[in-house]
């Protein structure tokens, strides 16, 4: 589970960093060429992190009832 947390954080960082740098005009040509790749990394990272947080919260709630 720990590896998934790192993996999704890495994907979010790659997508977010590319998007932020492109906003300021740094590497805009590369970003425009690989727009879908960077946005896919960003969204997979965000959704994966949310799923893991919800899943861990549900596991904590189940263990507190026992």
N, C-alpha and C positions, 0 to 999 in steps of 0.2 A: 504494500500500500504506500510505503514511503517513496518508492521509486515513481509511482504515478503522480504523487504530489510534486516532486521535482520536475517530472516530464511536462506536466501541464503548466507549471510556473515558467519553465524554459520556453515553451511555445508562446505563452502570453507575453513574455519579455521580448522575444524575437519580433512578434507582430506589433507590439506597442512601440518598441524602439524604432522600427522601420517607419511606422506611421508618424511618430513624433518628429523624426529627422526629416521626413518628407515635408511635413508641415512647415518647417523652417527652411526648406529649400536645399537641404544637404542630401545628396544622393537621390534626387527626385527622378532622374532618368532610370535608375535601377528599380526604384519603387514602382514607377509606371509600367515597367516591363513585367514585373512579377507581382502586380497588385493582388491578384486572386490568391497567390501563394501566401503572401503576408497576411491578408485578411483571413484566410482559412486557418493559419496558425494562431492568429489572435482569437478567433471565435472558438476553435477547438480547445484552446487553453482556458478560456473563460468558462465555457460550458463544463469542461471536465473538472475544473476546480470547484464549481458550484455543486456538481453531482457528488464529488467526494466530501464536501462540507455537509451536505444534506445527509449523506449516508452515515458519516461519523456522528452527526447529531442524533440520528435515529438510533444508532447503536448505543450511544450514551443514555438515551432515554429508556431503552429496553433494559439496560443493565441496572439502572437506578430502581426499576420496579421490582427486580428480583431480590 
